[in-house]
């Protein structure tokens, strides 16, 4: 209670005695059979303790600490950027960024010749035999011809989009794929495709957040006018009001998502600008070396992190059964975007479209809402959900295994039988794509285990159950990616290694605080209050606030892992980078 709400300097405390136990935790439907307490002689002893609220200085300290913690990340990133700038300037002066074969122009014109023992002879033959039309096509397209050691002459002649489209089945079904095989499309077209993720998520965030803000303001107004403390499920032992907000600390702790999301956008913007400058300068390392740089998904991830902070704060204005999805919807999107980015790294030409991806997220959110409504007692929902989960896992696995070249239509069963016969019966010793098969087998086992667990135990918190599925799949894919990277004799540089360790440590700490249940809208308000606990930081923040701080930090480090993990490949030719 705030003093400003009682100008007369006094207030009344009213106790309402419920006639039945179900209001405090029993079942409404069994009250006539088991909870008949109206004829019992019972006495209730009540004790009211009036405790003054915290001082204004505690509010000031907590707000300043929250800003200082996350502004320190800005300072740290600024220091790292400054060190990199100084090192870059020194190497530029020393000439250590020059071409290994002594001629940057030669490398740009003949990237194959620069890396082969007989490079000069190859270049001479190419100059004498290639037609003017062919040279113009290569220079105008901005994509010099590429090949790998076991490619035929015809496979190196892909210059136009129609040729690429007509030969996808040949290129993508080779036993050993290199990045040059899957980065043939025009860079500008692909970049525009990935920018759609960014613009779409801004639109989704605005249309999602505005009605959410309006709704939670209405909830808070009703609480303030009626005084009904059973509408919102706060941790009442650590709920500090400010203005019209009943639990300002739960809202303030989401500041990290917004600030670190903005910082991630600034980092990606810097990388994007540097890459554009390198392309404008015709830098051979930017054009033909390393992982192709497309930043649209990174921008979308930064916006998603900021939106998650806003929506989580909205949820904590009045946490209850009706607005739980505000806090989880963009968590699914963040996990999904991270998996898409991880896949796009080595498959830049065959990633999912933004429209299909966001439509899939919408379907997941719809299933989550249905799960919360029907998943507590209805076995039919779990049967349908488990079937959808398993079938979706199989369909996605098939698309990944065949690089999007396996059509899902009425003839899928006949083709699946043929594939089973050729890959399993005729070559039962090993599958055609061993590494992909290992990942997909493990991934399907994990997802089928989740489906069976849900079908057998039917967890009450369906939103957290669904989030667990996304997080486990993301961690599994990230672990597979790192293992395959090391298996391919690639390095993990110090900065991504630090980010990986920091991500693991911070996520472990964050999950510890996440599982400290301080309230629950799945039960009655009385049952929820039984779980309330005192503040643990500055007499202002509780365990769930610490979860907000740590999860924002962990997500930020996770983004940095994805952004820097393949920095070691910036000086490696794309026809020498394996696809996995």
N, C-alpha and C positions, 0 to 999 in steps of 0.2 A: 504494500500500500504506500502511496506517496502523499505527502502532506498537502500538496497543492489540490488534491482531490477532495479534501475535507476542510473547507474554509472556516467552518465553525469550530475546529479544533477538537472534535469528538466524533466517534463512530460507534456503531453497534455490531456486536458479534452475535449471529443467529445460528443456532444448531438445529438441524433437521434430522429427526430420528426416523430411519427407514423401518417399515413394518416387517420386511423380509430380508433374509441374508443375501439374496441374489444380487442386490444392488452393490454389495461390497465384495463380490467375487463368486457367488453361486450362479447356477444356471437358471435362467428365467423359465425354461420349459419344464424344469423338474421341481419348481417351487412348491407345487401342490402335493408332491409325493414326499420330498425329502426336506424341504425348508419350511415346514409349518411351525413357525416360532411365535405366532400371534398369541397362543394360549399359554406361553411359558412366562414365568415370573423372572424377568431379567433386569439387571441394574447396570447402568453405564456411568463410569467415573470419568469426567472430562477435566482436563487441565489446560488452561490457555496461558501461553507465555508470550509477552510482547517484547520483541528484540529490535533495537534500533538498526537501521540499515547502515551499510558501509559509508565511509566518508567520501567526500568529493575527491580527495587526494588519491584514493584508490582507483577511482575512475580515470583520473589523469594519468597515473602511472601505467595502468593497464593499456590505455589507448596509445601512449607513447611507446611502450614496449612492443606492442603489436606492429607499429609502423617501423620501429628501429630494426626489429628482427628481419623483416622482409626487405627493407631498404638496404640492409647489409649485403643482400644478394646482388643488388644493383651495383654496389661498390666493388664486390668481388668480381663480377663479370666485367666491370670497367677496367679493373687491374689486369685481368687475363687478356682482354682485348689490347690494352696498352703494351703488354709484354710481347704479344704476337706481332703488333705493328712494328716494334723496335727490331725484333728478330727478322721480320720480313725486309725492313729497310737495309739491315746489315747484309743479308743474303743477296739482295738486289745489287748492292754496291760491289760485293765480291763476285757477282756474276754466277752464283751457284744455281740460278734458275734457268740458265741457258740450256739449249738442247744438247743431249748427250752425243749426238753425231756431228755437232759443230755448226749446224745450220738450221735455224728455226723455220725459215721458209721452206727448206727441203722437207722438214718434218711435216709441215702443214700440207704441202702438196702431195707428198708420198709417204703417208704414215706407215704403210707396209714395208717400204724399202728401208725406213729408218730402223726397223727392228729385225731385219733379216741379214745374214752374213753376206749375201751377194746383193746388197742394197743398191749400189751404184749401177750395176748391170741391169737390175730390174727397172730402175728409173729410166735408163737409156732406152730400153725396149718399149716401155710405156710411152715415152715421148714420141718415138718414131711410128708406133703402130696405132695409137689412139687417134680418133678423128676429132675435128674441131667441135662437132656437135656433142660428142661425148664429154669433152673438157668443159664445155659450157654447162652441160647438165650437172656435172659434178660440182662446179663452183657455185651455180645459182641455187642449187638445193641446199647448200650448206652442210651436206652430209657426204664426206669423202667415202669412196667405196671401201668396204671392209671385208675381210675374209679370215678364216682360221686355217690351221695347218692341214686339215683333212677335208676342206671344202673344194668343190669342183669349180671350174672357171665360170660356169653358168650361175652358180650360187652367189658370186660376188657382183652380179650385175643388177642389183636391186636399187633403183634410183627413184622410182615413182610409186605412189600409193597403190595403183591398180596391180602392179607386179607383186607388191608385198601381200596384198589381199589374196591373190590367186595362188600364192605358194606358202601360205601359213602352215598348211598341213605337213609340208615337207620340212620346213624350218623348225617348227616347234616340237616335232615328234622325233627329232634326232636323239640318239642315246646320250651324247655329251653336248650340252648346250653351254655357250659362253655369252657374256653380256652383250656382245656385238650382235648376236642373233636376235636379241629381244629389245634392241634400241635402234631400230632401223627407221622408224617413222620420224617425220620432221619434228624437231625439238619444239618449235613454236606451237604446233598443233597440240602436242602432248601437254605443254605447259598450260595452254588455255583450257584443256580438258580438266586438268587438276585444279585450276583456279575456280572451277565451278563448285568444288567442295567448299571453298572459302565463302563465296557469295551466297550459296544456298544455306550454309549454317548461320550466317548473319540474319537472313530472312527468317529462318526457323526460330532463332533465339529471340528476335523482336516479337514475332507473333505469339510465341510461347510465354515470354516473360511478362508482357503487358497485362493480360488478363489474370495471370498469377498474382502480380502485385496488387491489382484491384481486389482480388478475392481475399488475400491475407489481410489487407487493410480493413476489409469488412469484418473478418473474424476478430481482429484486434479491437475494433470499435465495439462489437457486441460484448466482448469480454469486459471492456472498460465500463460500459454502460450498465450491464446486468450484474457484474461482479461474480458471475458463474465461473468458478475455477475448475470445473470439470470439462470445459470445452477443449482446452489446450493441455497437452500432456508435457508439462515442463518438469525439469528437475528443480522442485520448489526449494530445496535446501541450498541451491546455488543458482538462483534466478534474480539478476539485478536489473531493476527497471531503469529506464532513461526516457524521459518524455512520455510518449504514448506507448512505448514498447515495454512489454512485461519482462522479457529476458534479453536485454541488450548484449550481454556477454556472449550468448550463442550466435548472435548476428555479427558481432565484431570479430569473432574468431574465423569467420569466412573471408576476412580481408586478404588473407594469404593467397587464396585462389585468384582473386582479381589482380593483385599486384604481380604475382609470379606469372600469371597468364599474360599480362601486359609485357613483362620482361621477356618472356619467350617469344612474343611477337617482335620485339625490338631486335633480339638476337637473330631471328630468322630474316628480318628485313635487312640487317647488316650483311648476312651471308648472301642474300639475294642480290643486293647492290654490287657486292664484290664480284659475284659470278657474272652479272650482266656486263660489268666493265671488262672482265677477262674475255668474254665472248666478243665484245665490240673491238677489243684489241687483237682479235684472232689468235688468242693464246691457245697453243696446241694442247696444253694440259687440260684446259677447260672444255675443248671441243672433242677430243678423242681419248682422253684418259679418265680413269676413275668412274665412279657411279654417276650417271646422268643426274643433274641437279634439277629437281622439280619441287617447288616449295609450297604448292597449293595446299597439300595435306597438312603441312606444318602450320600454316596460317589457320587452317580450320581447327587444328588441335588447340592452338592458343586461344581462339575465340571460345571454343568449347570449355576450356578450363575457366575462363572468366565468367561465362554464363553459368557454369556449375556453382561458382561462388555466389552469384546473385540469387539463383534459384534455391540453393541450400539455405541462404539467409532468409529467403521468403518462407521456406518450410518451417524454420525455427521461430518465425514470428508467432505461429500458433501450430505446433506439431500435433497432428491428429490423423485419424483414419482417412479423411477425405482428401488430404493434400500430400500424402506420402510420395507420390510419383514426381513431385517437384524436385525432390532431393536425389532421385535415382535415374531419371531419364537421361540426363547428360553424362552420367557415369557410364551408361551403356555406350553412348556415342563416343566417349573418349577411348574406352577400351577397343571398340570397333575400329575407330580411326587409326589407333596405334597398330593394330593387326594389318590393316590395309596398307599403312605406310611401310611396315616391315616387308610385306609381300611386294609392294611397288618398287622397293630398292633394287631388286634383281630381276624384276619383270616389268620394266617401265611401259612396255607396249600393250600389256594385256591385263591391266587392272580393271576393277569394276567401275562402272560409270557412277557419277555422284548421285544421279536420280535413283538408280537401283540400290545403292548403299543406304541412302536415307529412307527409302521405302522399306528396306529390311529393318532398319532401326525402328520405324513406326510400327511394323508388325510385332517386333519384340516388346515394345512398350504396351501395345494392345494386349498381348499375351500376359504381360505382367499384371495389368489391371484385372484381367479375367482371373488370373491366379489368386490374387488377393481376395477377390469377391467369392470365387467358387472353390478355391483350392483347399480350404480348411476341412471340409467334410465330404465333398463330392468326389467319389472315386472315378466317375466318368471323365472328369476334367483331366485327372492325372493320366488316365489311359490315352486320351487324345493328345495331351501335351507330350508324353513320352514317345508316342508314335511319330509326331511331328519332329521332335528333337532328333530321333535316330535317322529318319528319312532325310532331314536337312543335312545332317552330318555326312551321310553317304553321298548325297548329291554334290555337296561342296567338295568332298574328297575326290570324287570323280573328275570334277572340273579342274582341280588343282593338279591331279596326277597327269592329266592329258593336256595341260596348259590351255584349257578352254576350248579344245578341239573335239570334245565328246559332246554331241548334241543330246539334249534331253527332250525326247518326243515319244511318239507311239512306238518307234522302233528301238527304244532303249534296251528292252529286254533281250531282243535278238542280238544286238551288238554286245551287250554285257556277257551273254553266253559265249560269243565268239572270243571276246577278250579273255574270259576265264579259261577257255580251251587252249588258246595260244600262249597266254602268259603263265598259266598255272599247271596245265596238264602237259603241254609240250616242253615248257621250260620251267619245270617245277623247282629246279635248283636255285634259281634267282629270278626276281622280277626284272622287267625291262629297265625301270628307273628305281634303283635300290634305295637311294637316300630319301626320295620322296615317299616311297612305300613305307619306310620305317617311321617317318613322321606321321603319316596318315593312319597307320595301324595304331600307334600309341595315342594319337588324338582321338580316334574313334573309340578306343577302350576307355579313355577318360570320359568322353561324352556319354557313352552307353552306361558307364557307372553312375554318372549323375542322373541319367534318366531312370535307372533302376532304383537308385536311392530315393528319388522323389516319389516313384510309384509305390514303394514299400513303406516309407516313413512319413510321407506327406508333410514336409516341414511347414509350420505355420507362417513363418516369415518368407513368403514367396519372393518378395523383391530382393532380399539378400541372397536367397538361393539362386536366382537368375544372375545376380551380379557375380556370385561365386563362379558360375559357369564361364562368364566372360573373362574374369581375371585368370582363371586356371588355363583357359585356352591361350590367352595372351602370354602368360609366363612360359607355357610349354613351347609356343612358337619362338619366343625370344631365346630360350635355352637352346632349342634346336639350331637357331640361326648362329648363335655364338659358337656352338660345338662344331658346326659345319665350317664356319669361318676359320677356326683353329685347325680343323682337319685339312683344310685347303692350303695350309702353310701361310695364312694371312696373319697379320699382327693386330694386337689391340694396343693402341697408343696410350700414353699415361693419362691424358684427359678423359677419354672414354672409360678407361679402367677405373679411374677415381669415381666417375659417375655411376658405373655399375655397382661398385662397392657401396657408395652412398645410397643408391636406390634400394639395395637389399637391406641395409641396416635401418634406414628410415621407414621402409615399408613394414619391417618386422615390428618396430616400435609402434608404428601407427595402428597396426592390427591389434596389438595388445590393448590399446586404449579403446579401440572400436568395440571390442567384445565386453567392455565394462558397461553392461546395460544399466542405465540410470533412470530409464522410464520406458514404457511400452504402451502404445495405443491398441495393442491386440487384446488387452484385458480391460478391466474396469478402471476408472480413475483412482479408486482406493488401492487396487493392486499395483498400479503404476507408482503411486506415492511410496509404497513399501520399498521400492528399488532406489529411491532418491538418496543422494550422498552429498556430503559437504564439498566445498571448493578445495582444490588441491594446489592452485597456483595463484599467488598474490591475493588470496581470499576473493578471487574474482572469477577465475576460469575453472571448470570442472573437467572430468576425464574426456567428455565428448568434445569440448573445446580443444583439448590437446590433440585429439584425433583430427580435427579440422586443420590445425597448424601443420601436423606431421604429414597428413595425406596430401596437402597442397605442395609441401616441399618434395615429397616422394614423386608426385606426378611431374613436377618441374624437372627433377633429375632424370626421370624416365624419358621425358622429351629430349633432354640433352644426350642421353644414351643413343636414341634413334638418330639424332642429328649428327653425332660425331663418331659413331661406331665404325664407319668405313672410311675415315679420313686417311688411313694408311694406303688406300687404293688410289689416291689422287695422282700418283706417279706411275700407275700400272695401266697398260693398254687394255681396252675393253675386250679385245679378242683373247685376252689371257685371264680374264676374271670369270670364274665358273658360276653357273646358275644353280641354285639349290632352293 
